[in-house]
Each structure stands twice: as C-alpha cells, then as structure tokens.
C-alpha cells in the first residue's frame, strides 16, 4: 500500500485528491471521502487498508465515491449481521443495488472470508473482495445454487470487474504472462483448506497437493510462451465438471511424466464444485517462478505440526538452512544427502546454490539447463520416514530436476526394512557386506527428541554401547534419536566430507554426552558452532539449538588427545534470530527476514577454510 504523507497544523476539512496520511505531531489522520470526515488512524491499521481500497476503487476500477458506502448494516434473516460491511460498492449512485462487498483486515490478518460470504448470501450479491492490504487479494464470485441444491458455491476471479465491465470481461482464459509469482502461498493454501474442510471429508493436504502437482505440470509442459493459455484454470461461468475434466487429465499426465510421487491408483477425490473453487484460488499463481522456499514453507505449515513434533522434528527455518548452505558451499560435482530430509529444505537450498553457480560460470542456456538437470537428478539425495512430507520433497526433485528423484521413504536410522530401490541408492557392497554409501556433504536437522530402544536399531551403533569400570561393554537400553543420527551421518560422510547438523545445545555441554562428543571428535574435526536462540524453532518448541559444522577425518583417531592440532573452532552466537517470541518471522519492507545469520555466514566463511590442516 502506498500513501502520500503531509505534515499539517490543522485537520483538513475536505478529501485530498490522493490517498494521504496527515501528520499532526505524532498523530496520523486520514480523511474518508465517503463519510466526509477525518479519522485518527495511529492504532487503526484496518482503517488504513479501507481507505486504500476506497481510493483504489475510484482510481483503478472507476467507481465514484458516490457509489460507495462504509460500515453498512446487512440484514441476515430476521436480524442484522453482528458486524457491519466495511465497504459496499453499488451499481450506481442511487445505492440501491449492491454490486461488490468489500471486507478489509489489518495487515497479517487472514480471517474474514466467511463473513464476506455471509453478506453476499444474505443480499444475493455475486461479487466480493477480501484484502488485508497485501497480495493475494481474494476476488470472490458467488455461484447461484442449481438443481435443487440449497447452498451457493464459490469461485475466485482473477480480478473484480471495473465500472462498466461485466463478469465475463474478467473471465478470459488465463495466459502465462498473466500469472504472478506468489509471495504468500500459505494464504492461498489455507483458503483451499478451509473450503475443503467445510465441504468434504478428505485428507486436505493430499487433495491440494494433487492439484498443485497438476498445476506444476501445466506450467512446465503447456506454458511455452507468454500467450500460451493455461489448462489449469476454471472460468467464472464455466461448468465445474468441464474444469474437472481438464484438471484430472493434467494430473493423470503428470503422474505418467513424473513417476514415483503418486501411485497409479491415486486420483483427485474432490467434488466438482470444491475442485473448481480450489483451482480458481490457485490458477493465478506462477509456481515455477515462485521462490521454492515460499512453497516449501507453506507445505510444512499445512501439515499438522504434531506429525513431526511428537518425534522432536521441527521444520528448519529457511534462513538457518541458507546459513548452512552458504558455509558448506556445495559444488556441482559433489553429492549431498539429508537422512531426515522432511520437505527437502536443505536439498532445495543446495540446488539453488549450485544452480546459481552453474549459471554464473556458463553462457549457453541449453548447457546451463542440462547441467542443472544433471545435478538435481544425480547428486541430491534424501530419506524421510514420513511418506506425506517426503512426497513434497520427491516432487521438488522431480520437477526442478525434470525427471528423476533420489528421495525415498524409509527409516533413516535402520536399513533393515528398506526396499531394493532405497538400498541401491544408499548402500554399497564391500566384501559381501552392505555398508553406507559415502556422500561429499551432509546437511540435516534430525529429530532431537525421543529415545530409541529397538534392539535391531541400537545394535548397529557404537554410541549405543558403554564400557563399565571393569572394561566390559554393554548395550544401553535406549539412546536419544539425535545421538544416533550423529553417528549415522558420520557413517554416510566421505573422508574429507563436510557436514552441517542441527543439534540441541545441551549436546555440547551435558556431562552424560561426553562419550558421544569424544566419539564425534575422533571421527571428525569440529570446524564451527553457531548457537541459535530459543525462538528459532518456535512456535513448535523453545528448545535451544546450535548448528555444528564438521569435517570428517581421513581416519579415526585412537584418542581425543590427538585432536590437539586441529584448527581452532569458529564460534558464533545468533542474537537476532529473525523471529519474535511467538515464533513469527520478522521481515523488512522488502519481505526479507531480519536476522544476523547472513552476517554470521560471512564471518564463518572468512575464518573457516575447509581442508585446512
């Protein structure tokens, strides 16, 4: 939202020609051209959004101020709605027939769409607009009930019609040049989620992800130039069944092209009207041109946090991932592995880093794309035990790598139940025995809560055994999950390989973890430690964590005392995590996270040289 600012002595008595905030000392005032009054707006961000839309309706859409009303009572049944309508746009200046209801919210508020639908249902108005001042704004179309159905259905338009325009004027087939990279994908997904929950009894994430999969295929295969029409669309006046037929075909073709994400028998289960609403909400976004982190973060929030939280695994903030990538510096000839990959955040970040370097070093576009595809298809690997979230990671690799994925669903700690495909990717035979394959880089945030007591798992790990005062070795009854992952990662790491791992801060100082620390130091040089605040993983947990950077030794030390000649460990403490106490990301006006992790990455890179002896 853009406002003019003017410092004045007295309160204005007429509406300014442009949207203006008048400053009288420290107080902010805005003159409402509809009510003809001036209002103090210091603590009223919603009023600022309302005034922005009042001027926007005039300047962008051609509706006169005399066609608008604010704070309009709406009769619902025999009584009035508890909340008045924020703005009503009428068909003309007589203000008899409402054409558009507008519901505004203060920035960052996501609610209110259901209230807008109440107004529209009560009056029969077909057009609605919801906005908190930032895209994506929701342009809602009410579809009249048909065939004995009592409840209206809903579609999203790409825009509202201007004064003098009809609905059909904003309903032409959407083309590639009209798609927009999405900044707040979560808001769109939540909109779909709320609608599906209100109308269907299906797994919301599964169904929405099927639609996204189909849309990504459409963008990749069908949008060849700016004027190519999207097949993933629904017209405002189109029959929902026609849109379904088109989208179901896209999903079928996507499954055939990108095999391994969905099984052959999985189909879109949404009913026609629900599918049409979700497609209308998604169709404006250009997903392939959107930041992969934006998409991944939204998927992670959509999935019930308890699915991960009960096992101590919390999705890693993207700026923590980017810190790790900046320090690890993956190259296009190196492999990277995450044994607890979640939605693939570390892997996508590595791909972004390598893709950028490939593009910077080459000038032939076909060669650039081929090298990027080769890296994504052959060098990026991950495992996660959760089949739903692993499906997201697998889709990322398939789509960005354009054809092949090395993401598998399985227990990263125990290969006993791995199928042949997983074994072929992560195990090699040496002397008739299968052992972990070696990777150049490991970047991971493994689960750090919950103990493992299964004998078939513990028996594989040296940290699961202890030696008593008499020199006898005995297996422990249980071992913390994160401790086992430490050893597992070292087993998969190539000598000289680099690793970044998120661990509870207590690992570095707890007395009981001293044997584990010694085990790690015998296996690897500790190159750097970055301490993170307790806010970093909120709202899911306030556990204090740190990122440990390790470099695997050529051979294991016999005693920790031999590590005395290792390079000094580089330490850093994050004081500005980019999150507030509630766990919400703090962003600047450009949308960038306000954090000191970028500065810390620069400090580490200045003071840490991999391969240093």
Secondary structure as GFF3:
##gff-version 3
##sequence-region A 1 613
A	DSSP	beta_strand	4	7	.	.	.	ID=ss1
A	DSSP	beta_strand	20	24	.	.	.	ID=ss2
A	DSSP	beta_strand	27	32	.	.	.	ID=ss3
A	DSSP	beta_strand	37	40	.	.	.	ID=ss4
A	DSSP	alpha_helix	45	59	.	.	.	ID=ss5
A	DSSP	three_ten_helix	65	67	.	.	.	ID=ss6
A	DSSP	beta_strand	68	72	.	.	.	ID=ss7
A	DSSP	beta_strand	75	76	.	.	.	ID=ss8
A	DSSP	beta_strand	79	80	.	.	.	ID=ss9
A	DSSP	beta_strand	85	90	.	.	.	ID=ss10
A	DSSP	beta_strand	98	104	.	.	.	ID=ss11
A	DSSP	alpha_helix	113	123	.	.	.	ID=ss12
A	DSSP	beta_strand	127	131	.	.	.	ID=ss13
A	DSSP	beta_strand	138	143	.	.	.	ID=ss14
A	DSSP	beta_strand	153	157	.	.	.	ID=ss15
A	DSSP	three_ten_helix	167	170	.	.	.	ID=ss16
A	DSSP	three_ten_helix	176	178	.	.	.	ID=ss17
A	DSSP	alpha_helix	185	199	.	.	.	ID=ss18
A	DSSP	alpha_helix	204	221	.	.	.	ID=ss19
A	DSSP	alpha_helix	240	257	.	.	.	ID=ss20
A	DSSP	alpha_helix	272	282	.	.	.	ID=ss21
A	DSSP	three_ten_helix	287	289	.	.	.	ID=ss22
A	DSSP	alpha_helix	292	302	.	.	.	ID=ss23
A	DSSP	alpha_helix	306	309	.	.	.	ID=ss24
A	DSSP	alpha_helix	318	328	.	.	.	ID=ss25
A	DSSP	beta_strand	336	338	.	.	.	ID=ss26
A	DSSP	alpha_helix	345	361	.	.	.	ID=ss27
A	DSSP	alpha_helix	365	378	.	.	.	ID=ss28
A	DSSP	beta_strand	380	384	.	.	.	ID=ss29
A	DSSP	alpha_helix	387	401	.	.	.	ID=ss30
A	DSSP	beta_strand	407	409	.	.	.	ID=ss31
A	DSSP	three_ten_helix	415	417	.	.	.	ID=ss32
A	DSSP	alpha_helix	420	426	.	.	.	ID=ss33
A	DSSP	beta_strand	427	430	.	.	.	ID=ss34
A	DSSP	beta_strand	433	436	.	.	.	ID=ss35
A	DSSP	beta_strand	439	444	.	.	.	ID=ss36
A	DSSP	beta_strand	451	452	.	.	.	ID=ss37
A	DSSP	alpha_helix	455	458	.	.	.	ID=ss38
A	DSSP	three_ten_helix	462	464	.	.	.	ID=ss39
A	DSSP	beta_strand	465	467	.	.	.	ID=ss40
A	DSSP	beta_strand	473	475	.	.	.	ID=ss41
A	DSSP	beta_strand	479	480	.	.	.	ID=ss42
A	DSSP	alpha_helix	481	492	.	.	.	ID=ss43
A	DSSP	beta_strand	493	504	.	.	.	ID=ss44
A	DSSP	three_ten_helix	505	508	.	.	.	ID=ss45
A	DSSP	three_ten_helix	511	513	.	.	.	ID=ss46
A	DSSP	alpha_helix	514	523	.	.	.	ID=ss47
A	DSSP	beta_strand	524	531	.	.	.	ID=ss48
A	DSSP	beta_strand	545	552	.	.	.	ID=ss49
A	DSSP	three_ten_helix	560	565	.	.	.	ID=ss50
A	DSSP	beta_strand	570	573	.	.	.	ID=ss51
A	DSSP	alpha_helix	597	607	.	.	.	ID=ss52
###
